[in-house]
Amino acid sequence: MNKKYSRALFWFRRDLRLSDNPAMSMAIAEADQVTPIYLHCQQEEAPWVPGAASNWWLHHSLTDLQRNVRRLGLVLIIRDGDSSRVMLERLIADTGAAAVYWNRLYEPAVTERDSQVEEALSGAGIRVHTFNASLLNEPWEVATRENRPYKVFTPYYKSCRGGIRPERGLHAPPVRGSGNVSPPDSIAIERLGLLPRGGWTDGLARDWTPGEAGAMSALDAFTGSEAPFHYPRDRDLPASAGVSRLSPHLHFGEVAPARVWFEVAQRAVIEKREFDAEPYLRQLVWRDFAHHLLYYFPHTATEEFNPRFGRFPWRRDPALFDAWSKGMTGIPLIDAGMRQLWQSGWMHNRVRMNVASFLTKHCLIDWRDGARWFWDTLVDADLANNTMGWQWAAGCGADAAPFFRIFNPVRQGEKFDPEGDYVRTWVPELSHLGANRIHKPWDGPDPAGSLSVAGQTEYYPSPIVDLARGRNDALEAYRSIRNQPE
């Protein structure tokens, strides 16, 4: 059977998997010879070039992908440089490809880049085929009755929930591919310089297994447990294993959201527990909603969705920010979260909300500063989700928490970490304290700024801000902009 093309390129981006990869499946189906490529062109994502933790993950995910591609009888070609020039002037010439296949991305800089690349390729007579591999619904597939983008999640969810068909995104991995007889030159992954220096990634290696196999193992562990059905109860408990921890695998495209939805929903139907599984599935739609917002409101990556907050009196306090980033605020729940982030590249979502609220409200430090820190330290740093999360916490985004909703991290700790297990894990100098005091260690007989641990005095700071005063300052700052026109 004659195929559509003699030779084609498949461009890996953030879809670092073989299963459920529509662009790759179609390339292999339509071309006699397929050359899989990965172009390292992070500068084209500026101003949001991936951070250190993301690059650590990318290095290991690419290494896993390279092995998987080799098992198909193909060679993953890795190049570094300008995507359009590398593709047009080198790879097309080296392979004789007549078509290029890729899966779509949605961040502002990337969509603009992709449009330019597609235009350049088309102008040179190269056919371009693009697909959806990373969302349940692409941004333009969900709209209001007035054909406008949604700004509030609940109506967005109601609009798209009934139309989600995850089976459309499922594709078996190719059994074998037919590659270029003489594959073009490729550089080693190590030459991309993705691994940070200094050894701080040791904790990441202990906690994570990047790559498609690691993603499927994490998915199997989650769907094979009771966690999807206990999610409404357990998702707020940072010391429990109540969440899927699939976020970095989803971001790098090592597993498709359609696959996650399908596996959870299928088990729920079999066990007649659809109602219990709905809250977790809703979170996958929340992820889509974040991309929906960023696609239609690209300025929100650096500017507030609510224009009133353009006049908000954010503070610049390097010492305060440094204490927050190092987990030395003297507020146990905040410090536990920030240390978990630094050591593991991840933070429980309930704690993310607390550390973001504390920084933007109790400290009045600009949400963009926090977003940048997360961007560099999270293994699941995703521009759409990071932007929406920080603007939600700061009260300035679409569908945001009202600014006057200010989390009290002591009460939040007492409610969601009642025994103090989470704090003891990440702030070991407090491990000797009982549950009645671990979230407020200043409320006791120890000298200010120190605690007695195993007969030794170990330093733990006093709170860097007074929580009551910080709350009042935040409300006063909010009042200063509340009545201003948008």
Secondary structure in CASP SS format (residue, H / E / C, confidence):
PFRMAT SS
TARGET T0000
AUTHOR 0000-0000-0000
METHOD secondary structure of the structure
MODEL  1
M C 1.00
N C 1.00
K C 1.00
K C 1.00
Y E 1.00
S E 1.00
R E 1.00
A E 1.00
L E 1.00
F E 1.00
W E 1.00
F E 1.00
R C 1.00
R C 1.00
D C 1.00
L C 1.00
R C 1.00
L C 1.00
S C 1.00
D C 1.00
N C 1.00
P H 1.00
A H 1.00
M H 1.00
S H 1.00
M H 1.00
A H 1.00
I H 1.00
A H 1.00
E H 1.00
A E 1.00
D E 1.00
Q E 1.00
V E 1.00
T E 1.00
P E 1.00
I E 1.00
Y E 1.00
L E 1.00
H E 1.00
C C 1.00
Q H 1.00
Q H 1.00
E H 1.00
E H 1.00
A C 1.00
P C 1.00
W C 1.00
V C 1.00
P C 1.00
G C 1.00
A H 1.00
A H 1.00
S H 1.00
N H 1.00
W H 1.00
W H 1.00
L H 1.00
H H 1.00
H H 1.00
S H 1.00
L H 1.00
T H 1.00
D H 1.00
L H 1.00
Q H 1.00
R H 1.00
N H 1.00
V H 1.00
R H 1.00
R H 1.00
L C 1.00
G C 1.00
L C 1.00
V C 1.00
L C 1.00
I E 1.00
I E 1.00
R E 1.00
D E 1.00
G C 1.00
D C 1.00
S H 1.00
S H 1.00
R H 1.00
V H 1.00
M H 1.00
L H 1.00
E H 1.00
R H 1.00
L H 1.00
I H 1.00
A H 1.00
D H 1.00
T H 1.00
G C 1.00
A C 1.00
A C 1.00
A E 1.00
V E 1.00
Y E 1.00
W E 1.00
N E 1.00
R C 1.00
L C 1.00
Y C 1.00
E C 1.00
P H 1.00
A H 1.00
V H 1.00
T H 1.00
E H 1.00
R H 1.00
D H 1.00
S H 1.00
Q H 1.00
V H 1.00
E H 1.00
E H 1.00
A H 1.00
L H 1.00
S H 1.00
G H 1.00
A C 1.00
G C 1.00
I C 1.00
R E 1.00
V E 1.00
H E 1.00
T E 1.00
F E 1.00
N C 1.00
A C 1.00
S C 1.00
L C 1.00
L C 1.00
N C 1.00
E C 1.00
P H 1.00
W H 1.00
E H 1.00
V C 1.00
A C 1.00
T C 1.00
R C 1.00
E C 1.00
N C 1.00
R C 1.00
P C 1.00
Y C 1.00
K C 1.00
V C 1.00
F H 1.00
T H 1.00
P H 1.00
Y H 1.00
Y H 1.00
K H 1.00
S H 1.00
C H 1.00
R H 1.00
G C 1.00
G C 1.00
I C 1.00
R C 1.00
P H 1.00
E H 1.00
R H 1.00
G H 1.00
L C 1.00
H C 1.00
A C 1.00
P C 1.00
P C 1.00
V C 1.00
R C 1.00
G C 1.00
S C 1.00
G C 1.00
N C 1.00
V C 1.00
S C 1.00
P C 1.00
P C 1.00
D C 1.00
S C 1.00
I C 1.00
A C 1.00
I H 1.00
E H 1.00
R H 1.00
L H 1.00
G C 1.00
L C 1.00
L C 1.00
P C 1.00
R C 1.00
G C 1.00
G C 1.00
W C 1.00
T C 1.00
D H 1.00
G H 1.00
L H 1.00
A H 1.00
R H 1.00
D H 1.00
W C 1.00
T C 1.00
P C 1.00
G C 1.00
E H 1.00
A H 1.00
G H 1.00
A H 1.00
M H 1.00
S H 1.00
A H 1.00
L H 1.00
D H 1.00
A H 1.00
F H 1.00
T H 1.00
G C 1.00
S C 1.00
E C 1.00
A H 1.00
P H 1.00
F H 1.00
H H 1.00
Y H 1.00
P H 1.00
R H 1.00
D H 1.00
R C 1.00
D C 1.00
L C 1.00
P C 1.00
A C 1.00
S C 1.00
A C 1.00
G C 1.00
V C 1.00
S C 1.00
R C 1.00
L C 1.00
S H 1.00
P H 1.00
H H 1.00
L H 1.00
H H 1.00
F C 1.00
G C 1.00
E C 1.00
V C 1.00
A C 1.00
P H 1.00
A H 1.00
R H 1.00
V H 1.00
W H 1.00
F H 1.00
E H 1.00
V H 1.00
A H 1.00
Q H 1.00
R H 1.00
A H 1.00
V H 1.00
I H 1.00
E C 1.00
K C 1.00
R C 1.00
E H 1.00
F H 1.00
D H 1.00
A H 1.00
E H 1.00
P H 1.00
Y H 1.00
L H 1.00
R H 1.00
Q H 1.00
L H 1.00
V H 1.00
W H 1.00
R H 1.00
D H 1.00
F H 1.00
A H 1.00
H H 1.00
H H 1.00
L H 1.00
L H 1.00
Y H 1.00
Y H 1.00
F C 1.00
P H 1.00
H H 1.00
T H 1.00
A H 1.00
T C 1.00
E C 1.00
E C 1.00
F C 1.00
N C 1.00
P H 1.00
R H 1.00
F H 1.00
G H 1.00
R H 1.00
F C 1.00
P C 1.00
W C 1.00
R E 1.00
R C 1.00
D C 1.00
P H 1.00
A H 1.00
L H 1.00
F H 1.00
D H 1.00
A H 1.00
W H 1.00
S H 1.00
K C 1.00
G C 1.00
M C 1.00
T C 1.00
G C 1.00
I C 1.00
P H 1.00
L H 1.00
I H 1.00
D H 1.00
A H 1.00
G H 1.00
M H 1.00
R H 1.00
Q H 1.00
L H 1.00
W H 1.00
Q H 1.00
S H 1.00
G C 1.00
W C 1.00
M C 1.00
H C 1.00
N H 1.00
R H 1.00
V H 1.00
R H 1.00
M H 1.00
N H 1.00
V H 1.00
A H 1.00
S H 1.00
F H 1.00
L H 1.00
T H 1.00
K H 1.00
H H 1.00
C C 1.00
L C 1.00
I E 1.00
D C 1.00
W H 1.00
R H 1.00
D H 1.00
G H 1.00
A H 1.00
R H 1.00
W H 1.00
F H 1.00
W H 1.00
D H 1.00
T H 1.00
L C 1.00
V C 1.00
D C 1.00
A C 1.00
D C 1.00
L H 1.00
A H 1.00
N H 1.00
N H 1.00
T H 1.00
M H 1.00
G H 1.00
W H 1.00
Q H 1.00
W H 1.00
A H 1.00
A H 1.00
G C 1.00
C C 1.00
G C 1.00
A C 1.00
D C 1.00
A C 1.00
A C 1.00
P C 1.00
F C 1.00
F C 1.00
R C 1.00
I C 1.00
F C 1.00
N C 1.00
P H 1.00
V H 1.00
R H 1.00
Q H 1.00
G H 1.00
E H 1.00
K H 1.00
F H 1.00
D C 1.00
P C 1.00
E C 1.00
G C 1.00
D H 1.00
Y H 1.00
V H 1.00
R H 1.00
T H 1.00
W H 1.00
V C 1.00
P H 1.00
E H 1.00
L H 1.00
S C 1.00
H C 1.00
L C 1.00
G C 1.00
A C 1.00
N C 1.00
R C 1.00
I C 1.00
H C 1.00
K C 1.00
P C 1.00
W C 1.00
D C 1.00
G C 1.00
P C 1.00
D C 1.00
P C 1.00
A C 1.00
G C 1.00
S E 1.00
L E 1.00
S E 1.00
V E 1.00
A C 1.00
G C 1.00
Q E 1.00
T E 1.00
E E 1.00
Y E 1.00
Y C 1.00
P C 1.00
S C 1.00
P C 1.00
I C 1.00
V C 1.00
D C 1.00
L H 1.00
A H 1.00
R H 1.00
G H 1.00
R H 1.00
N H 1.00
D H 1.00
A H 1.00
L H 1.00
E H 1.00
A H 1.00
Y H 1.00
R H 1.00
S H 1.00
I H 1.00
R H 1.00
N C 1.00
Q C 1.00
P C 1.00
E C 1.00
END
